[in-house]
Amino acid sequence: MHRLIKIRIVRDLDHLEERVRRWMDNVFELQDMSVFFRPHADFYETSQGCVVRLDVAGVAKEDLSITLVGQELIIRGRRLPPPPQGLRRFIHLEMGFGNFERRFAVPIPVDLRGVEAQYLDGILEVQLPRKKPRQVQITVKEAPDRE
């Protein structure tokens, strides 16, 4: 009796797993995958300025766009889905794909001429150098007499 119950539970779990897979396949077919991908980011300040690092493995360099608007850094891109030939269904899907956009409020004034971006081993790194304060020499004038 005990063995029969155990077998039935395992069989029921297999059926439940298959139903959930079919349901997830339908959800992924209907879902807009552009919302699904949000790359992880590190954003930190150094003595030279700020650095943003984005984990965008699988994104082509040509599919990346970096814009600095005022004090906001906007990074957009697109990771294409896996090639469909031979793909029947996803068994496990964690690596998202589609369009993405990340925005970062830059807390320091940035020297626009020195901004650089590098893409190496799936990591996009954007260097935002600190703008050096402008130094102005102020001459002291003699005040007119108050009479």
C-alpha positions as CSV (number, residue, x, y, z in Angstrom):
1,M,0.0,0.0,0.0
2,H,2.8,2.4,1.0
3,R,4.6,1.8,-2.3
4,L,1.4,2.4,-4.4
5,I,0.9,5.8,-2.8
6,K,4.5,6.8,-3.5
7,I,4.3,5.8,-7.2
8,R,1.0,7.7,-7.6
9,I,2.5,10.9,-6.0
10,V,5.5,10.7,-8.4
11,R,3.2,10.2,-11.4
12,D,0.9,13.0,-10.3
13,L,3.9,15.3,-10.0
14,D,5.1,14.4,-13.5
15,H,1.7,15.2,-14.9
16,L,1.6,18.5,-13.0
17,E,5.1,19.4,-14.3
18,E,4.0,18.7,-17.8
19,R,0.9,20.9,-17.4
20,V,3.0,23.7,-16.0
21,R,5.4,23.4,-18.9
22,R,2.6,23.6,-21.5
23,W,1.1,26.6,-19.6
24,M,4.6,28.3,-19.5
25,D,5.1,27.7,-23.3
26,N,1.8,29.4,-23.9
27,V,2.7,32.3,-21.6
28,F,6.0,32.8,-23.3
29,E,4.4,32.8,-26.8
30,L,2.0,35.6,-25.7
31,Q,4.4,37.6,-23.6
32,D,6.3,40.5,-24.9
33,M,9.9,39.3,-24.3
34,S,11.3,42.9,-24.5
35,V,10.3,43.3,-20.8
36,F,12.0,40.1,-19.8
37,F,15.6,41.1,-20.1
38,R,17.1,43.5,-17.6
39,P,20.9,43.2,-17.4
40,H,22.6,43.4,-14.0
41,A,24.7,46.5,-13.4
42,D,27.3,47.9,-11.0
43,F,27.6,51.7,-10.6
44,Y,30.3,53.2,-8.5
45,E,32.3,56.3,-8.0
46,T,36.1,56.6,-8.1
47,S,38.5,59.5,-7.5
48,Q,38.5,60.0,-11.3
49,G,34.7,59.9,-11.8
50,C,32.0,57.3,-12.1
51,V,31.9,53.9,-13.7
52,V,28.9,51.9,-14.9
53,R,29.4,48.2,-15.7
54,L,26.6,46.2,-17.3
55,D,26.5,42.4,-17.8
56,V,25.3,42.2,-21.4
57,A,26.8,38.8,-22.5
58,G,25.4,37.8,-25.9
59,V,24.5,41.4,-26.9
60,A,26.3,42.5,-30.1
61,K,28.3,45.7,-29.8
62,E,26.2,47.1,-32.7
63,D,23.0,46.6,-30.7
64,L,24.1,48.9,-27.8
65,S,23.3,52.6,-27.5
66,I,24.7,54.9,-24.8
67,T,23.4,58.4,-24.3
68,L,24.2,61.0,-21.6
69,V,21.3,63.5,-21.2
70,G,22.1,66.1,-18.6
71,Q,22.9,64.1,-15.5
72,E,21.3,60.8,-16.7
73,L,23.1,58.0,-18.4
74,I,20.8,55.9,-20.6
75,I,22.0,52.5,-21.9
76,R,19.8,50.7,-24.4
77,G,20.3,47.4,-26.2
78,R,18.9,44.2,-27.6
79,R,19.9,40.6,-27.0
80,L,18.5,38.3,-29.7
81,P,16.8,35.0,-28.8
82,P,18.6,31.7,-29.4
83,P,18.5,30.5,-33.0
84,P,15.2,28.7,-33.6
85,Q,16.5,25.8,-35.8
86,G,15.8,22.6,-33.9
87,L,14.3,24.4,-30.8
88,R,11.1,22.6,-29.7
89,R,10.6,24.2,-26.3
90,F,12.5,25.7,-23.4
91,I,13.1,23.3,-20.6
92,H,14.7,25.9,-18.3
93,L,14.9,29.6,-19.3
94,E,16.8,32.1,-17.1
95,M,18.9,33.9,-19.8
96,G,16.4,36.5,-21.0
97,F,16.4,38.2,-24.3
98,G,14.8,41.2,-26.1
99,N,15.2,44.9,-25.8
100,F,16.4,46.6,-22.6
101,E,16.9,50.0,-21.2
102,R,18.8,51.0,-18.0
103,R,18.9,54.5,-16.6
104,F,21.4,55.9,-14.1
105,A,21.3,59.3,-12.3
106,V,25.0,60.5,-12.4
107,P,25.7,62.3,-9.1
108,I,28.7,64.3,-10.3
109,P,29.4,66.8,-13.1
110,V,30.8,64.8,-16.1
111,D,33.5,65.9,-18.5
112,L,31.7,65.0,-21.8
113,R,34.9,65.0,-23.8
114,G,36.4,62.2,-21.7
115,V,33.4,59.8,-21.6
116,E,34.5,56.3,-22.9
117,A,32.8,52.9,-23.3
118,Q,34.4,49.5,-23.7
119,Y,32.8,46.1,-24.4
120,L,34.9,43.1,-23.4
121,D,33.9,39.5,-22.5
122,G,30.2,40.4,-22.2
123,I,30.8,43.4,-19.9
124,L,30.0,46.9,-21.0
125,E,32.0,49.5,-19.0
126,V,31.2,53.2,-19.3
127,Q,33.8,55.6,-17.8
128,L,32.3,59.0,-16.8
129,P,35.3,61.3,-15.8
130,R,34.7,63.9,-13.2
131,K,34.5,67.4,-14.6
132,K,37.3,69.5,-13.1
133,P,36.1,72.7,-11.5
134,R,36.9,75.8,-13.6
135,Q,39.3,78.0,-11.9
136,V,38.9,81.7,-12.4
137,Q,41.2,84.4,-11.1
138,I,39.2,87.2,-9.6
139,T,40.9,90.6,-9.2
140,V,40.0,92.8,-6.3
141,K,39.1,96.3,-7.2
142,E,39.2,99.2,-4.9
143,A,35.7,100.4,-3.9
144,P,34.7,103.9,-4.6
145,D,34.7,106.3,-1.7
146,R,31.4,106.7,0.1
147,E,30.8,110.3,0.7
